[in-house]
Each structure stands twice: as structure tokens, then as C-alpha cells.
Amino acid sequence: MKWEHSKPAITTPGKTRICVGLERYGDFTSWSKADDLLEALAAVGVGFEVEVEGGPCDIILRNTESVFHPPVTSQSSPSFDTPVILFDSYDITHLPVPIVKEVAKPEVKAYLRSNTFRDASTYFRRAQGGSYYNHVLSSNMNGLSPDVTHRLLDERLEKAIEKIIVCNPVLPFMTDKHLEFIDATRRLSLEERQMDVLLNDWHTLDVQVKLLERQRHGLNTITTKELFPEEIPDTPDHGIHYILYLATLSNTKVLVSPWGSAGFSKMDFEALLCGAIVVKPECSNIKTLVDIYDPLHGYVQYCSPDLSDLRDVVLYIVNHLDEYVEISREAKQALRQHYAPANKAVASWLDGFRVICENVLKG
């Protein structure tokens, strides 16, 4: 596909319109919200035009899916004259080598991610089994330091890290209907919720599932797979089933959310938004758009990476819920302000994205 640099951006009253060329490769995950992004960018009055046919544009918006699954085409490669903004179609915190090589290219000016490491040096640690958190877990269980093995210093990795911008929202844009439903659950206090502990065993590491089973003794628990055995209704596309999913979180006192391929889960955000207390293996080194993992906020409660003290942590919370009421309220308020109303969340994201585009065009 041949992309050509466009003529100067079209000027409209009060705002210069930026033409964004959106490359699309196969299926997108619900997290990347590519369809919503396309629709939002093309909306009248937001200062963007969208080009999806390979025509002239000011900026190319490219999905990292293209790195792993490039389209089968005989057309030429994109022109280096057009700056590229790369964004993720997945939400793993570490950087795979193919992504590093792509981001380090001179035409790529910014890399939009839903999350990053708070300590950038973490990117240089070797990720066993395709995940840094696999490395942390295996190192912890073998009595080794998580940073026992470092990657060799790589100039491309340094360049890639410098281009990271935490911008993509982790939580999908909810409709007013969903947000109104969540707001209606505020009358239900932590003590009144019927489910003590919900264990998130979707997309988790097998070894952590086994460790979770060992920690269930004496706890009033149920797993997400037990509640939803057929499919995961964790996106608004699931209609009434997504409402039932939100209702479950709104009736849960404590969500135990282990690591998956990344250190965080989208469910962490939804659970906090629904007022539940979230317990996770230590992952405070992760930074997201709403920085829920910052230990200074106290929104997320941590246990050890091998879950050895998980039962004690959960039991304490369940038996001392009054100590966590304020934490629940603050976390819910922080997320509610960011994602509501839904149209405001989209507008806010677009404002931030426009600033990024303007800075890229300025060089």
C-alpha cells in the first residue's frame, strides 16, 4: 500500500483539519476499539478527516497488528515522508522484539499504549514465556530476583521507550445506559453485597490458577468461569449479558484478579468502577491512563507474586470492610470522572489525540 504525503491540512473556521490515514489489518480486539476510533475521528466538527483507501494524508495511524500479521499485498511500502503513529491492538506491558523494531523506525513518531512500566528500566529485563510477569512469577517461586537476567542494552529499545505515550483507554467507552446502571448500584454498600470473593480466572496463567485453588480454603468464593461458563460477556457488545457481568461486579465485595499475559486486567478497572475492592499480585510498576496501580493511591490491594499471602489479605479485607469504604469510593469516583459521560470521554480522548498529532506534525 502506497501512502502519499498530503497537501497542507485543510483549514476550517476555528480549527485546522488533520487528515489521518487509518490502516486496518484483519480483526481488531475489543480493547483497541478501532471501529469506535474510526467513527470518532470521522465525526463532524472534531477536526479530523479519515482516509482508509491509501490516499494522501497528514499522518498514518497504524495498528501493531500489522507487525505480526502484515496484509498480503503486492503494493509498495508506506512512504517515509508521512509520519506514523503506532497504537496497540493488544495490552501486554512488555515490548516484543518485533514491536521494538517497528517503533524504532524513524517514520514512527509516537507509540500509543494503554499501559507502560513506571520504571523504564524494566523493559530491559528478559521476559520468560513471552511475558515479563511470567519471569517475575517463575523467579519468585525459585527464590531468584526478578531482575536476575537483563537484556543487552539495545539502542532500538531506548528509542522505542522514548516514543511511548500512555493514551489508549483500557476501559471501553461505556454507553450512558451502562453508566446509569453502575450509578444505581451506589446504594448497595460493601457490607450489603452478597458475594464475598470473586476470582477472575479468565485469561490467567495456568500456574496462577493452581495457586488460586490452594488459597480458596475457608473463603466464600466463586470464579468467573463458574458464573459465565460459556463465554466472557465482558464488553458492551454482549448486550444484556454485559449488564449481568456489571451486576456481578457491583454485588461483589472483593475481586481477586491475578496476572494474565500482562500484569493488569480490564476487569480491574470495571470492578473499581463498580465499587469492589481489587486484590492483585504485586504489579504497582504498571502505569495506565487512569493510574489505578499507583501504590500511593491505594486503589488496588496487593499480595505476593506467588499468592502465598492471598488468603490472609482477602480475609482481612472481608472482616474489616469498614476500613475500605473510603478507598472504594475514591477509586470509583476517579474512574467515573474519567469515563462519564460517554460522549465526554470520547471528546477528551480526541482532544489528547489531536495534541499528539499537532506535535508530530510540528516535528
C-alpha positions as CSV (number, residue, x, y, z in Angstrom):
1,M,0.0,0.0,0.0
2,K,1.5,3.4,-1.1
3,W,0.7,6.3,1.2
4,E,1.5,9.8,-0.1
5,H,2.0,12.9,1.9
6,S,-1.0,15.1,1.6
7,K,-1.2,18.7,0.8
8,P,-1.3,21.1,3.8
9,A,-4.0,20.3,6.2
10,I,-7.4,21.7,5.3
11,T,-8.4,24.8,7.3
12,T,-11.8,25.2,8.7
13,P,-13.2,28.0,10.8
14,G,-11.5,27.9,14.2
15,K,-9.6,24.6,13.7
16,T,-7.2,23.1,11.2
17,R,-8.4,19.7,10.0
18,I,-5.9,16.8,10.2
19,C,-6.2,14.0,7.7
20,V,-5.4,10.7,9.3
21,G,-4.8,7.6,7.2
22,L,-6.1,4.6,9.2
23,E,-4.5,1.3,8.2
24,R,-6.6,-1.7,9.1
25,Y,-5.4,-5.3,9.4
26,G,-7.7,-8.2,10.0
27,D,-9.8,-8.3,13.2
28,F,-9.2,-5.9,16.0
29,T,-9.7,-6.8,19.6
30,S,-12.5,-5.0,21.5
31,W,-9.8,-3.3,23.6
32,S,-8.3,-1.4,20.7
33,K,-11.7,0.0,19.8
34,A,-10.6,0.5,16.2
35,D,-14.2,0.9,14.9
36,D,-15.0,3.5,17.6
37,L,-11.8,5.3,16.8
38,L,-12.6,5.4,13.1
39,E,-16.1,6.6,13.8
40,A,-14.9,9.3,16.3
41,L,-12.2,10.6,14.0
42,A,-14.6,10.9,11.1
43,A,-17.2,12.7,13.2
44,V,-18.2,16.2,12.0
45,G,-16.6,19.0,13.9
46,V,-13.7,17.2,15.8
47,G,-11.1,18.5,13.4
48,F,-10.2,15.2,11.7
49,E,-10.7,13.7,8.3
50,V,-10.1,9.9,7.8
51,E,-8.6,8.2,4.8
52,V,-8.9,4.4,4.7
53,E,-8.2,3.8,1.0
54,G,-4.4,4.6,1.0
55,G,-4.9,8.1,-0.4
56,P,-3.0,11.3,0.7
57,C,-2.9,12.0,4.4
58,D,-1.1,14.0,7.0
59,I,-0.5,11.2,9.5
60,I,-0.7,7.4,9.2
61,L,-2.4,5.7,12.2
62,R,-1.0,2.1,12.2
63,N,-2.1,-0.8,14.4
64,T,0.7,-3.1,15.8
65,E,-1.4,-6.0,14.5
66,S,0.3,-5.2,11.2
67,V,3.7,-6.2,12.7
68,F,2.6,-9.7,13.4
69,H,0.1,-10.2,10.6
70,P,1.0,-8.0,7.7
71,P,-1.5,-7.8,4.9
72,V,-0.9,-9.9,1.8
73,T,-0.4,-7.3,-0.9
74,S,1.8,-6.6,-3.8
75,Q,1.7,-2.9,-3.3
76,S,4.7,-0.9,-2.2
77,S,5.6,0.0,1.4
78,P,4.4,3.2,3.0
79,S,6.2,6.4,2.2
80,F,8.8,7.6,4.8
81,D,7.6,11.2,4.1
82,T,4.4,10.6,6.1
83,P,4.8,10.4,9.9
84,V,3.3,7.3,11.6
85,I,1.6,7.0,14.9
86,L,1.5,3.4,16.1
87,F,-1.1,2.1,18.5
88,D,-1.6,-1.3,20.2
89,S,-4.2,-3.9,19.4
90,Y,-3.2,-5.9,22.5
91,D,-2.4,-4.9,26.1
92,I,0.8,-6.7,27.1
93,T,3.1,-4.4,29.1
94,H,6.5,-5.8,27.9
95,L,7.7,-5.0,24.4
96,P,8.2,-7.9,22.0
97,V,11.2,-7.6,19.7
98,P,9.2,-7.2,16.5
99,I,7.3,-4.3,18.1
100,V,10.6,-2.7,19.3
101,K,12.0,-2.8,15.7
102,E,8.8,-1.2,14.3
103,V,8.6,1.6,16.9
104,A,12.3,2.4,16.5
105,K,11.8,3.2,12.8
106,P,12.4,6.9,12.0
107,E,9.0,7.4,10.4
108,V,7.2,6.3,13.6
109,K,6.9,9.4,15.7
110,A,4.7,8.2,18.6
111,Y,3.6,4.9,20.1
112,L,0.2,4.9,21.9
113,R,-0.2,2.3,24.6
114,S,-2.8,1.6,27.2
115,N,-0.1,1.0,29.7
116,T,3.7,1.2,30.4
117,F,6.2,0.4,33.1
118,R,6.6,3.1,35.7
119,D,10.3,2.2,35.8
120,A,11.5,2.2,32.2
121,S,14.5,0.0,33.1
122,T,12.0,-2.9,33.5
123,Y,11.8,-3.1,29.7
124,F,15.3,-4.3,29.6
125,R,14.6,-7.4,31.7
126,R,14.2,-10.6,29.9
127,A,10.6,-11.8,29.6
128,Q,10.4,-15.6,30.0
129,G,7.5,-17.3,28.2
130,G,6.6,-14.2,26.3
131,S,5.7,-12.2,29.4
132,Y,7.7,-10.2,32.0
133,Y,5.2,-11.4,34.6
134,N,5.9,-15.0,33.8
135,H,9.5,-14.1,34.5
136,V,8.6,-12.4,37.8
137,L,6.5,-15.4,38.9
138,S,9.0,-18.0,38.0
139,S,11.8,-16.1,39.6
140,N,9.8,-15.6,42.8
141,M,8.9,-19.2,43.1
142,N,12.5,-20.3,42.6
143,G,13.8,-17.8,45.1
144,L,15.5,-15.6,42.5
145,S,15.5,-11.9,42.0
146,P,13.0,-10.8,39.2
147,D,15.9,-8.9,37.5
148,V,18.4,-11.7,37.7
149,T,18.7,-11.7,33.9
150,H,18.9,-8.4,31.9
151,R,18.5,-7.9,28.2
152,L,21.5,-6.5,26.5
153,L,21.4,-2.7,26.0
154,D,19.6,-2.1,22.8
155,E,19.5,1.3,21.2
156,R,16.3,0.5,19.4
157,L,14.6,-0.4,22.7
158,E,15.7,3.0,24.1
159,K,14.2,4.8,21.0
160,A,11.0,2.8,21.3
161,I,10.6,3.7,25.0
162,E,11.1,7.4,24.3
163,K,8.1,7.3,21.9
164,I,5.6,5.7,24.3
165,I,2.6,7.7,25.2
166,V,0.0,6.3,27.6
167,C,-3.1,7.3,25.8
168,N,-5.3,4.4,24.7
169,P,-8.1,3.8,27.3
170,V,-8.1,0.3,28.9
171,L,-11.8,0.5,29.8
172,P,-14.1,0.5,26.8
173,F,-16.2,3.6,26.3
174,M,-19.5,2.7,28.0
175,T,-22.9,3.9,27.0
176,D,-24.9,6.2,29.3
177,K,-27.1,3.1,29.9
178,H,-24.2,1.2,31.4
179,L,-23.0,4.1,33.5
180,E,-26.5,4.8,34.8
181,F,-26.8,1.2,35.8
182,I,-23.5,1.4,37.7
183,D,-24.5,4.6,39.4
184,A,-27.7,2.9,40.6
185,T,-25.7,0.4,42.5
186,R,-24.2,3.0,44.7
187,R,-26.9,2.5,47.2
188,L,-25.5,-1.0,47.8
189,S,-22.8,-0.7,50.5
190,L,-19.8,-3.1,50.6
191,E,-21.3,-4.8,53.7
192,E,-24.6,-5.4,51.9
193,R,-23.0,-7.1,48.9
194,Q,-23.9,-10.8,48.7
195,M,-20.7,-12.2,47.0
196,D,-17.6,-12.1,49.3
197,V,-14.9,-13.0,46.8
198,L,-14.9,-13.3,43.0
199,L,-11.9,-15.0,41.5
200,N,-11.0,-13.9,38.0
201,D,-9.8,-17.0,36.2
202,W,-10.2,-15.6,32.7
203,H,-7.0,-15.3,30.6
204,T,-4.8,-16.1,33.6
205,L,-1.6,-18.1,33.8
206,D,-2.2,-21.8,34.4
207,V,0.2,-21.8,37.3
208,Q,-1.7,-19.0,39.0
209,V,-5.0,-20.8,38.6
210,K,-3.5,-23.7,40.5
211,L,-2.2,-21.3,43.2
212,L,-5.6,-19.7,43.4
213,E,-7.3,-23.1,44.0
214,R,-5.0,-23.6,47.0
215,Q,-6.0,-20.3,48.5
216,R,-9.8,-20.8,48.3
217,H,-10.0,-22.9,51.5
218,G,-12.1,-21.1,54.1
219,L,-13.2,-18.3,51.7
220,N,-16.7,-17.8,50.3
221,T,-15.6,-17.6,46.7
222,I,-16.8,-18.2,43.2
223,T,-14.9,-17.9,39.9
224,T,-15.8,-16.1,36.7
225,K,-15.8,-19.3,34.7
226,E,-18.2,-20.8,37.2
227,L,-20.6,-17.8,36.7
228,F,-20.1,-17.5,33.0
229,P,-19.1,-21.0,31.7
230,E,-19.9,-20.5,28.0
231,E,-18.3,-17.1,27.0
232,I,-16.9,-14.0,28.5
233,P,-19.5,-11.2,28.4
234,D,-17.0,-8.5,29.3
235,T,-17.7,-6.0,26.5
236,P,-20.8,-3.8,25.8
237,D,-21.3,-5.8,22.6
238,H,-22.8,-8.6,24.7
239,G,-25.9,-6.6,25.5
240,I,-27.9,-7.8,28.5
241,H,-25.1,-10.3,29.3
242,Y,-22.7,-7.4,29.8
243,I,-25.3,-5.8,32.2
244,L,-25.3,-9.1,34.2
245,Y,-21.5,-9.0,34.2
246,L,-21.6,-5.5,35.6
247,A,-24.3,-6.5,38.1
248,T,-21.9,-9.3,39.3
249,L,-19.1,-6.9,39.9
250,S,-21.5,-4.5,41.6
251,N,-22.6,-7.2,44.1
252,T,-19.0,-8.3,44.8
253,K,-17.0,-7.3,47.9
254,V,-13.6,-8.4,46.7
255,L,-12.3,-9.2,43.3
256,V,-9.1,-11.3,43.2
257,S,-7.5,-10.6,39.8
258,P,-4.3,-12.4,39.0
259,W,-1.9,-11.7,36.2
260,G,-2.6,-12.8,32.7
261,S,-0.2,-12.1,29.8
262,A,0.1,-8.6,31.3
263,G,0.1,-7.5,34.9
264,F,-3.3,-5.9,34.7
265,S,-6.8,-6.8,33.6
266,K,-9.6,-4.7,32.1
267,M,-11.7,-6.2,34.8
268,D,-9.7,-4.3,37.4
269,F,-11.0,-1.0,36.1
270,E,-14.6,-2.2,35.7
271,A,-14.5,-3.7,39.2
272,L,-13.2,-0.5,40.8
273,L,-15.8,1.4,38.8
274,C,-18.5,-0.9,40.3
275,G,-17.1,-0.2,43.8
276,A,-15.5,-3.6,44.5
277,I,-12.1,-4.0,46.3
278,V,-9.5,-5.3,43.9
279,V,-6.7,-7.6,45.1
280,K,-3.8,-8.5,42.8
281,P,-0.3,-9.9,42.9
282,E,2.2,-7.1,43.1
283,C,2.1,-5.0,39.9
284,S,2.5,-1.4,41.0
285,N,5.2,-0.9,38.4
286,I,2.4,-0.6,35.8
287,K,1.1,2.8,34.8
288,T,-2.1,3.3,32.9
289,L,-4.2,6.2,31.7
290,V,-6.1,6.3,35.0
291,D,-3.2,5.3,37.3
292,I,-5.1,2.8,39.4
293,Y,-1.9,0.7,40.2
294,D,0.0,3.6,41.9
295,P,0.5,2.3,45.4
296,L,0.3,5.9,46.7
297,H,-3.4,5.9,45.6
298,G,-4.2,2.7,47.4
299,Y,-6.9,1.8,44.9
300,V,-5.6,-1.8,44.4
301,Q,-4.6,-4.0,47.3
302,Y,-1.5,-6.2,46.6
303,C,-0.4,-9.7,47.7
304,S,2.8,-11.5,46.9
305,P,3.5,-12.6,43.3
306,D,3.2,-16.3,44.3
307,L,-0.1,-15.6,46.1
308,S,1.2,-17.1,49.3
309,D,-0.4,-14.5,51.4
310,L,-3.5,-14.0,49.3
311,R,-5.9,-15.8,51.7
312,D,-4.7,-13.7,54.6
313,V,-5.0,-10.4,52.6
314,V,-8.6,-11.3,51.5
315,L,-9.7,-12.5,54.9
316,Y,-8.5,-9.2,56.5
317,I,-10.4,-7.1,53.9
318,V,-13.6,-9.2,54.2
319,N,-13.5,-8.9,58.0
320,H,-12.6,-5.2,58.0
321,L,-14.7,-3.8,55.2
322,D,-15.3,-0.5,57.1
323,E,-11.6,0.3,56.5
324,Y,-12.0,0.1,52.7
325,V,-15.2,2.1,52.2
326,E,-13.3,5.3,51.5
327,I,-10.9,3.6,49.2
328,S,-13.8,2.1,47.2
329,R,-15.5,5.5,47.0
330,E,-12.3,7.3,45.8
331,A,-11.4,4.7,43.2
332,K,-15.0,4.7,41.8
333,Q,-15.1,8.5,41.7
334,A,-11.7,8.7,39.9
335,L,-12.9,6.3,37.2
336,R,-16.4,7.7,37.0
337,Q,-15.0,11.2,36.3
338,H,-12.7,9.9,33.6
339,Y,-15.3,7.8,31.7
340,A,-18.5,9.6,32.1
341,P,-20.5,10.8,30.4
342,A,-19.5,8.5,27.4
343,N,-19.5,11.3,24.9
344,K,-17.3,13.4,27.1
345,A,-14.8,10.5,27.4
346,V,-14.6,10.3,23.6
347,A,-14.2,14.0,23.2
348,S,-11.5,14.1,25.9
349,W,-9.6,11.3,24.2
350,L,-9.8,13.1,20.8
351,D,-8.6,16.3,22.3
352,G,-5.5,14.5,23.6
353,F,-5.0,12.7,20.3
354,R,-5.2,15.9,18.4
355,V,-2.4,17.4,20.6
356,I,-0.3,14.4,19.8
357,C,-1.0,14.8,16.1
358,E,-0.2,18.5,16.2
359,N,3.1,17.8,18.0
360,V,4.0,15.1,15.4
361,L,3.3,17.5,12.5
362,K,5.4,20.2,14.1
363,G,8.3,17.7,14.3
